[in-house]
């Protein structure tokens, strides 16, 4: 895991404890990134974190995070952008059923008048 960048930083600064602490914090930060971002890393996360600390250049990965969120949204709802016209698919056949009902059955709309007389 020792690269020339890391070795030169440790030789110049002689801050081994601080380097280890900052590297650990950078590893935790990188581990919290979405999986889509972490899959595109060319090196191991620990090596990358130590190099970031040694170079004093910590990337924020904002564009990568935005791309990952967009990709995850597309995976969760792949057909959400498709337009569906409900008017073309609907069929109004209620008239047929109403006509069939009137021809076949006689509706009994009489209510029990006994209940009304008892209430008075």
Buried (B, 14 or more C-beta within 10 A) or exposed (E): EEEEBBEEBBEEEEEEEEBEEBBBEBBEBBEEBBEBBBEEBEEEBBBBBBBBBBEEEBEEBEEBBEBBEEBEEEEEEEEEEEEEEEEEEEEEEEEEEEEEEEEEEEEEEEEEEEEEEEEE
